[in-house]
Amino acid sequence: MADLENILEHMETMDDMLSQKSISSTTGTLQTRAIQSVNRAQDLMELMIADKKELFTEPKAITQTVNQEYTDLTSGIKRIDSVWFISSSTSRPTYEIYPQRRSGAHRETTRISLLDTSSTTTGEPSEYFWERRNNRLYWDRDPGETDTIRVWGFYAVTDLIAQGTFLYPDEFLVPCAALAIKFFNLRADESMAQIDAFGQQFFGPVLHMYSRAHQHRSGDLRGSYPNY
């Protein structure tokens, strides 16, 4: 994978002023500003990645607390693709836990249905609600044990620092550098809508390619594959 210096070198190649100032090798105010611009470009890139279902999804494990209705998620998560209950004996997924679409509805099991012979409100969870501000999953039912849950999703990486590694495929390198130049030259009175449009333009092709990569078996069993 590339590092921050590679991105700064690409910025120099595309912008004469940055090349004259040698931001990739000369420390100082301009290099600091350039690094900040790269991180803002990476932030916008990650928002676009988060909008693509299953793209760069990876698993993170969280552990429930007995009788606590919520569990904190791993920091950096921008999108949840699926949530799985993990067997304590095999460390493999036992079943999928599905999202509850209404806030507060994770507590509906506290109301005893006439068709439900059990009044238990604790046990293995069947649904969750993602409370985003505090980055928590609220459970239906409350955990009866310290069970392990596997959360598949997209987790943003930390900001780049000097000599840091760019943790995305190389195809994202040039678009990130190009967008970073836009942030570097951004004026206080300039509309962010233009920056967003540039981001869609720069990252569109590579996002489309990687979004299609996991769909290589699309089509029916007879081998009739759709044309993209």
N, C-alpha and C positions, 0 to 999 in steps of 0.2 A: 504494500500500500504506500501511497505518497505521503509526504509530510507537509507541514505548513510552508516550509521554504519553497517547495514545488509550486504551491498555489501562488505565493508572492511572485515567483519568477514568471508564471503565466500572466499575472496582472501586469508585470513590467512589459511583457511582449505585446500586450494589447493596448497599453497606455504609455505614450512617449514620456509624459511628465514623471510617471512613477519609475520608468526606466532610468531617466536622468538622475533621479534621487536615490536609485539603487536600494529600494525598500527591502529587498530580500537579504541584503548583507549588511546594511547600515542601520544600527540601532538608533532609536530616538523617537521623537514625537510622531513623525510620519509613519514609521514602521508600526508603532503602537496603534495608530489610527487605522492602518491597513489591516492589522490583525483583528481589531474590533469589527471592521467591515466584513472580513471573512466570516467571523462568528455570526454576524447578523444575516449574512447570506445563507449560512448553514442552518440557522433557525428557520428561515422562510422555506428552505429546501425540505426541512423535516416536517413542516406543516403540510407541504404538498405530498410527501411520502405518507404521512398519517392519513391522508384522504384516499389512499389506494388500499383497498382491502387485501390483507395477507402479504403485502409487500414488506420485505425485511422483517417478517414476524419471527419471534424467538421466544422460548419459554423462560419464565422466572417463577421460582417457587415461593409461596408465602405460607405461613403457619397460623392457623386459627387459634384464638384464645378461648378457653372454655367459658361458656355463658356470656361471652362478649359478642354483641350483635354485629360488629364490624371488624374488618382486618385491614390494616394499612397496606397499600400496594407498594411495589418497588418504585423508587423515584425515577422520573424520566419517561414514564409511560404516556404515550400520546394516543394509542388506539388499542382496544381489546378485540382480539379475533375469536378467542374461545377460552373457556375456563373449565378445568377438569379436576375431579376429585381423585386423589392419588391413594392407592391401596397401601396401607402400612406394612403389609406382608410382602408384596411384590415390587413396590415402588413404581407401579405402572398405573396408567389411568383406569379407573373403574367405571366412571360415567361422566357425561358432560353436564355442567351446571349452566342453566340458561338464564339470560337476563330478564329482569322484571322491568317493564317499561314505565311503571308509575312510581314516583317517589313516595315512600312510606308504605307501599304495598307489600314490602318484605315482611310486614307484621301481620298480614292477613290471617296467618295460621293461629293467631291468638284468639280469633273468633271461631268457636266450635260449630262446625256445620252439622246439620241434622243427618247428613249422610256420612259423617266422619265419626267412627267409633272411638277415635283416639283424641285425647286433649293435649298430647305432648307438644311442647313448643321448642324443644331442643332435640338435637340429633344431627345426622348428616344433612348438609344443605342441599336444597333442591333448586333454589333460584338466588340471584344476587341483584343488587342495584348499585351502579357505579356512581358514587358521590364524588364529583370531580374536584371541587375546590380544595377539599382536604385529602383527596386521592385515596379513597377508601371504598371497599366493597362491603355493603350491608347484606346480611344473610337471612334467608328464610330456609331453614330454621336456625335458631341460635346454636352455635357449635356445642356439642355434648362432649367432645374430646379435642385434644390439640392435633387436629388433622392437617395434612399437607394439601395445599391446593396449587395446581400448576396453571399459570396465567400466560397464554400465548398472546403476543401483541407486538407493537412497535415501540421500542424504547429509544428515546433520543440520547445522543452521546453528549458528553460534557464539552464545554467550549475549548477551542484550540488555544494553546499557549505557544510561546517561542520553542521551536524544535519539536512541536507536538506532531502526532501522527493523524492524518486524515483517515477516519475509520469507515469510509464508504468506498465503493468500487471506483476505479480510476476514471470510468466514464462520467462520473459526477464532478471530476476535478475542474475541467475547463468551464462548464456552466457555473460552477460555484465561484471561480475566479472572475468571470465576466460580470456576475451579479454583484460581487464584492466591489468591483470598480464603480458600479452604479451607486452603491451605498457610500463609498468613499467620497464621491463627488456630489452627494445629495445636498441640495440647498434647503434651508429652513422653510422656504415657501413652496417647495416642490411637492406635488401630490404623491402620496404613497400608492395610489391606484396605478401610476405609471411603473413604479417599482414592481408591483404585483404582476402587471402585464409582462414586464421583462422577465420575471421569474418563470411565468408560465411558458414563455417563448424559449427561454434558455434550457429549462429542464424538461419540457414537454416530450421531446423524442426519446430521451433516455428513460424517463419514467414510464413511457408507453412500452418500451422494450422490456424493462424489468417487470412490469405488471403482467406481461404476456408470458414470461419465462416459465411460470409455474402452471401454465395452462396447456402444456405441450401434448396432453392426452385428451384434449377436448374432442367431442364427437361421440358417435355411438360405437358399439362393439364391432360393427362391420367395417370400421375404418373410414367412415364418411366424415372427414374433418372439414370444418368450416373454413372459408377463406377470410383472412384478417385484412 
